[in-house]
Amino acid sequence: MAPSIAKGLSGSASTAGPEGQPAPAPEFDMSVRDERIYLATLCYNLFVAGWNDATLGPLLPRIQEHYHVNFTVVSILFVVGCCGVITGALSNVYLSHRFGFGKVGPFSISRLLDTDLLYLLHQAITFAAALQILTYAVMAIAPPYPVLCIALFVNGWGLSLQDAGSNAFIASIPRNEKTNMGILHAMY
């Protein structure tokens, strides 16, 4: 966590309490209106992730036609995407530990909001969204088949980071966390 606690949290920013005991978790102080805005944003995030996952299958005949590959070769796209998701899940643990909870990317729109909690929680989601924008731009120009495979790997990695960041954010909101988590996952 960042050295200071801003609007989103109240309490001490220290990581250790008396006698080396862990400090109690700071209280979450977000308005219901802000929670709903973030929930709606993250629901859209997972809706797009579901849309992304659902579009590859129907596009297989067109991809086969464009790249002149058989069904076995074109199905490698599913394997590559899955490998990207697995890599994202494994790297998320390292990146979260190395850079702080949720603080994965070098930039964030939450800096505009000037809150440390939001800054930390938005990092993975923002970094992953940038990866997705990059991969969608690459895939839109119909690159050579190996480049398409690499783009799908990076896209899977980004989707995995976004999913983890979205779940972590919703789980950190103490009001209606089970209902909010259900709504979030229903949007996928």
Helices and strands as residue ranges (DSSP letters): E 9-10, G 18-20, E 27-28, H 32-67, H 71-74, H 76-99, G 109-113, H 116-140, H 145-172, H 177-186
